[in-house]
């Protein structure tokens, strides 16, 4: 347990930061899930609309340091690739 005043404050900040990061990660996962559900349903228009919402969420999540920027880029790329493949199928 924290003993000094600064360590107690750091512990409080960690709890708050963890809650914020969990909320952001959950929001990101939910946005990705919406895109994947639209892809699974074969609905290209819905997938594009969901992707339009998910892409900035992924970018901001990466910018905040919750996920790596290249991870966000990879997820966007792979989802986009799957959406494009819907039109060809």
Residue frames as a rotation matrix with the C-alpha (Angstrom) as fourth column:
UNK 1
0.578 0.816 0.000 0.00
0.816 -0.578 0.000 0.00
0.000 0.000 -1.000 0.00
UNK 2
0.063 -0.522 0.851 1.14
0.434 -0.754 -0.494 3.54
0.899 0.400 0.179 -0.73
UNK 3
0.085 -0.127 -0.988 2.65
0.994 -0.056 0.092 5.35
-0.067 -0.990 0.122 2.24
UNK 4
-0.789 -0.442 -0.427 3.67
0.429 -0.894 0.132 8.80
-0.440 -0.079 0.895 1.01
UNK 5
0.004 0.813 -0.582 1.29
-0.063 -0.581 -0.811 11.51
-0.998 0.040 0.049 -0.05
UNK 6
-0.227 -0.160 -0.961 2.57
-0.910 -0.315 0.268 11.45
-0.346 0.935 -0.075 -3.63
UNK 7
-0.984 -0.141 -0.106 2.27
-0.168 0.934 0.316 7.66
0.054 0.329 -0.943 -3.83
UNK 8
-0.464 0.885 0.042 -1.34
0.447 0.274 -0.851 7.83
-0.765 -0.377 -0.523 -2.61
UNK 9
0.140 0.475 -0.869 -2.13
-0.519 -0.712 -0.473 10.41
-0.843 0.517 0.147 -5.27
UNK 10
-0.608 -0.444 -0.658 -0.44
-0.792 0.286 0.539 8.27
-0.051 0.849 -0.526 -7.92
UNK 11
-0.924 0.314 0.219 -2.55
0.272 0.941 -0.203 5.30
-0.270 -0.128 -0.954 -6.82
UNK 12
-0.035 0.948 -0.317 -5.73
0.180 -0.306 -0.935 7.39
-0.983 -0.090 -0.160 -7.16
UNK 13
-0.013 -0.042 -0.999 -4.68
-0.834 -0.551 0.034 8.59
-0.552 0.834 -0.028 -10.60
UNK 14
-0.912 -0.382 -0.151 -3.97
-0.405 0.774 0.486 5.02
-0.069 0.505 -0.861 -11.69
UNK 15
-0.559 0.786 0.264 -7.48
0.490 0.570 -0.660 3.92
-0.669 -0.240 -0.703 -10.72
UNK 16
0.281 0.677 -0.680 -9.02
-0.178 -0.659 -0.730 6.79
-0.943 0.326 -0.064 -12.67
UNK 17
-0.267 -0.485 -0.833 -6.78
-0.901 -0.180 0.394 6.28
-0.341 0.856 -0.389 -15.71
UNK 18
-0.955 -0.061 0.289 -7.58
-0.007 0.983 0.185 2.54
-0.295 0.175 -0.939 -15.74
UNK 19
-0.124 0.990 0.070 -11.32
0.438 0.118 -0.891 3.30
-0.890 -0.080 -0.449 -15.82
UNK 20
0.309 0.187 -0.932 -10.89
-0.579 -0.740 -0.341 5.78
-0.754 0.646 -0.121 -18.67
UNK 21
-0.601 -0.644 -0.473 -8.73
-0.774 0.322 0.545 3.37
-0.199 0.694 -0.692 -20.67
UNK 22
-0.776 0.393 0.493 -11.21
0.301 0.918 -0.258 0.51
-0.554 -0.052 -0.831 -20.13
UNK 23
0.247 0.924 -0.293 -14.03
0.145 -0.334 -0.931 2.69
-0.958 0.187 -0.217 -21.45
UNK 24
0.140 -0.272 -0.952 -12.03
-0.860 -0.509 0.019 3.71
-0.490 0.816 -0.306 -24.52
UNK 25
-0.870 -0.493 -0.003 -10.96
-0.444 0.782 0.438 0.11
-0.213 0.382 -0.899 -25.23
UNK 26
-0.462 0.791 0.400 -14.57
0.434 0.595 -0.677 -1.07
-0.774 -0.139 -0.618 -24.85
UNK 27
0.402 0.593 -0.698 -15.79
-0.276 -0.648 -0.710 1.66
-0.873 0.478 -0.097 -27.23
UNK 28
-0.303 -0.631 -0.714 -13.15
-0.911 -0.029 0.412 0.64
-0.280 0.775 -0.566 -29.77
UNK 29
-0.942 -0.068 0.330 -14.08
-0.031 0.993 0.117 -3.05
-0.335 0.100 -0.937 -29.57
UNK 30
-0.081 0.994 0.068 -17.77
0.335 0.092 -0.938 -2.21
-0.939 -0.053 -0.341 -29.93
UNK 31
0.332 0.162 -0.929 -17.14
-0.671 -0.651 -0.354 -0.17
-0.663 0.741 -0.107 -33.06
UNK 32
-0.684 -0.624 -0.378 -15.08
-0.722 0.502 0.476 -2.99
-0.107 0.599 -0.794 -34.58
UNK 33
-0.738 0.465 0.488 -17.83
0.241 0.858 -0.453 -5.47
-0.630 -0.217 -0.746 -33.68
UNK 34
0.265 0.880 -0.393 -20.41
-0.132 -0.370 -0.919 -3.39
-0.955 0.296 0.018 -35.56
UNK 35
-0.008 -0.361 -0.933 -18.26
-0.973 -0.212 0.091 -3.47
-0.231 0.908 -0.350 -38.69
UNK 36
-0.907 -0.420 0.025 -17.70
-0.408 0.894 0.184 -7.23
-0.099 0.157 -0.983 -38.41
UNK 37
-0.399 0.843 0.360 -21.41
0.239 0.475 -0.847 -7.89
-0.885 -0.252 -0.391 -37.90
UNK 38
0.429 0.535 -0.728 -22.26
-0.530 -0.504 -0.682 -5.88
-0.732 0.678 0.067 -41.02
UNK 39
-0.386 -0.645 -0.660 -19.62
-0.922 0.266 0.280 -7.81
-0.005 0.717 -0.697 -42.98
UNK 40
-0.913 0.051 0.405 -20.98
-0.051 0.970 -0.237 -11.12
-0.405 -0.237 -0.883 -41.69
UNK 41
0.032 0.999 0.039 -24.48
0.154 0.034 -0.988 -10.08
-0.988 0.038 -0.152 -42.75
UNK 42
-0.351 -0.262 0.899 -23.13
0.891 0.203 0.407 -9.21
-0.289 0.943 0.162 -46.20
UNK 43
0.750 0.660 0.030 -24.40
0.652 -0.732 -0.198 -5.65
-0.109 0.168 -0.980 -45.99
UNK 44
-0.164 -0.913 0.372 -21.75
0.943 -0.256 -0.211 -3.50
0.288 0.317 0.904 -47.66
UNK 45
0.071 0.250 0.966 -23.53
0.126 -0.963 0.240 -0.16
0.990 0.104 -0.099 -47.07
UNK 46
0.945 0.305 0.120 -23.90
-0.094 -0.097 0.991 -0.83
0.314 -0.947 -0.063 -43.34
UNK 47
0.525 -0.827 -0.200 -20.29
0.836 0.457 0.303 -2.03
-0.159 -0.327 0.932 -43.17
UNK 48
-0.233 -0.600 0.766 -19.06
0.710 -0.643 -0.287 1.17
0.664 0.477 0.576 -44.83
UNK 49
0.415 0.474 0.777 -21.13
-0.177 -0.795 0.580 3.31
0.892 -0.379 -0.246 -42.47
UNK 50
0.986 -0.077 -0.151 -19.85
0.168 0.325 0.931 1.41
-0.023 -0.943 0.333 -39.43
UNK 51
0.213 -0.971 0.105 -16.30
0.975 0.205 -0.085 1.65
0.061 0.121 0.991 -40.73
UNK 52
0.000 -0.141 0.990 -16.67
0.322 -0.937 -0.134 5.41
0.947 0.319 0.046 -41.13
UNK 53
0.769 0.320 0.554 -17.47
-0.412 -0.414 0.812 5.58
0.489 -0.852 -0.186 -37.41
UNK 54
0.925 -0.365 -0.103 -14.88
0.347 0.704 0.619 2.99
-0.153 -0.609 0.778 -36.32
UNK 55
0.343 -0.865 0.365 -11.83
0.734 0.004 -0.679 4.42
0.586 0.501 0.637 -38.09
UNK 56
0.065 -0.354 0.933 -11.55
-0.306 -0.897 -0.320 7.67
0.950 -0.264 -0.167 -36.06
UNK 57
0.847 0.246 0.471 -12.24
-0.521 0.210 0.827 5.74
0.105 -0.946 0.306 -32.85
UNK 58
0.788 -0.616 -0.025 -9.36
0.616 0.788 0.008 3.39
0.015 -0.021 1.000 -33.66
UNK 59
0.125 -0.767 0.629 -7.10
0.465 -0.515 -0.720 6.33
0.876 0.382 0.292 -34.50
UNK 60
0.292 0.022 0.956 -7.87
-0.615 -0.762 0.205 8.16
0.733 -0.648 -0.208 -31.26
UNK 61
0.988 0.045 0.144 -7.45
-0.137 0.668 0.732 4.98
-0.064 -0.743 0.666 -29.23
UNK 62
0.480 -0.872 0.090 -3.99
0.824 0.414 -0.386 4.59
0.299 0.259 0.918 -30.76
UNK 63
0.062 -0.446 0.893 -3.18
0.096 -0.888 -0.450 8.26
0.993 0.113 -0.013 -30.21
UNK 64
0.612 0.242 0.753 -4.06
-0.680 -0.325 0.658 7.94
0.404 -0.914 -0.034 -26.53
UNK 65
-0.418 -0.908 0.043 -1.65
-0.832 0.364 -0.418 5.00
0.364 -0.210 -0.907 -26.24
UNK 66
0.233 0.582 0.779 -4.23
-0.795 0.575 -0.192 2.35
-0.560 -0.575 0.597 -25.45
UNK 67
0.730 -0.160 0.664 -3.24
0.425 0.867 -0.259 0.33
-0.535 0.472 0.701 -28.51
UNK 68
-0.367 -0.925 -0.102 -0.17
0.371 -0.246 0.895 0.69
-0.853 0.290 0.434 -30.72
UNK 69
0.001 0.373 -0.928 -0.60
-0.631 -0.720 -0.290 2.91
-0.776 0.586 0.234 -33.78
UNK 70
-0.701 -0.309 -0.643 0.43
-0.706 0.426 0.566 0.11
0.099 0.850 -0.517 -36.12
UNK 71
-0.847 0.505 0.168 -2.13
0.400 0.812 -0.426 -2.20
-0.351 -0.293 -0.889 -34.51
UNK 72
-0.005 0.870 -0.492 -4.83
0.017 -0.492 -0.870 0.37
-1.000 -0.013 -0.013 -35.24
UNK 73
-0.184 -0.150 -0.971 -3.59
-0.896 -0.380 0.229 0.75
-0.403 0.913 -0.065 -38.80
UNK 74
-0.967 -0.219 -0.132 -3.55
-0.252 0.901 0.354 -3.02
0.042 0.375 -0.926 -39.29
UNK 75
-0.545 0.831 0.116 -7.12
0.470 0.416 -0.779 -3.38
-0.695 -0.370 -0.617 -37.99
UNK 76
0.142 0.573 -0.808 -8.38
-0.408 -0.709 -0.575 -0.61
-0.902 0.411 0.133 -40.28
UNK 77
-0.476 -0.442 -0.760 -6.58
-0.865 0.080 0.495 -2.15
-0.158 0.893 -0.421 -43.24
UNK 78
-0.995 0.052 0.087 -7.92
0.059 0.995 0.079 -5.65
-0.082 0.084 -0.993 -42.66
UNK 79
-0.246 0.965 -0.086 -11.49
0.376 0.014 -0.926 -4.47
-0.893 -0.260 -0.367 -42.10
UNK 80
0.077 0.216 -0.973 -11.35
-0.680 -0.702 -0.209 -2.31
-0.729 0.678 0.093 -45.23
UNK 81
-0.787 -0.453 -0.418 -10.01
-0.616 0.546 0.568 -5.26
-0.029 0.704 -0.709 -47.22
UNK 82
-0.814 0.533 0.230 -12.93
0.438 0.824 -0.358 -7.41
-0.380 -0.191 -0.905 -46.03
UNK 83
0.055 0.857 -0.513 -15.46
0.035 -0.515 -0.857 -4.69
-0.998 0.029 -0.058 -46.95
UNK 84
-0.209 -0.216 -0.954 -13.99
-0.895 -0.350 0.275 -4.36
-0.394 0.911 -0.120 -50.45
UNK 85
-0.979 -0.202 -0.028 -14.19
-0.199 0.917 0.345 -8.14
-0.044 0.344 -0.938 -50.85
UNK 86
-0.365 0.921 0.136 -17.95
0.239 0.233 -0.943 -7.96
-0.900 -0.312 -0.305 -50.15
UNK 87
0.227 0.458 -0.860 -18.48
-0.631 -0.603 -0.488 -6.06
-0.742 0.653 0.152 -53.40
UNK 88
-0.444 -0.519 -0.730 -16.56
-0.894 0.306 0.326 -8.62
0.054 0.798 -0.600 -55.43
UNK 89
-0.918 0.066 0.391 -18.30
-0.059 0.952 -0.300 -11.66
-0.392 -0.298 -0.870 -53.97
